[in-house]
Amino acid sequence: MTTKPVAYVTPASIAIPRGLKAVRIAAAQKGKPYRWGGAGPSSFDCSGLVYYVYRTQLHVSLARTANAQRLQTIRIAKASLRPGDLVFFMSGGRAYHVGIYAGSGKIWHSPRPGQRVQLSKLWTSQWVAGRIR
């Protein structure tokens, strides 16, 4: 009788979903200042934070601006939102702001000049959700 080797699950052997990795990377940028056109690592605008997390750190092909990022994602229902998905704030059919969904109705984002990367509650219902392919 031959015995098969036993596979052990260790913390290092469990794959962390990409969305959770994105949230962790975004959270690590907390407190870094907003700078228009900033794409890290020391300062960010909104889409620069998303670009930095996904393109620079997770090596996912992604556009640089909020609206271009929106056009690259798969539109999902708000009820299907999960950590790492993108939340786009819309005006006139275009995305003017983007954040990374963290769960519990909150996003990581770089809001505006004079502000810093922060975790915020979603403050409006005027947004759409997208999932990176």
Buried (B, 14 or more C-beta within 10 A) or exposed (E): EEEEEEEEEEEEEEEEEBBBBBBBBBBBBEEBBBBEEBBBEEBBBBBBBBBBBBBBBBEBEBBBBBBEBBBBBEEBEEEEBBBBBBBBBBEEEEBBBBBBBBBEEBBBBBBEEEEBBBBBEBEEEEBBBBBBE
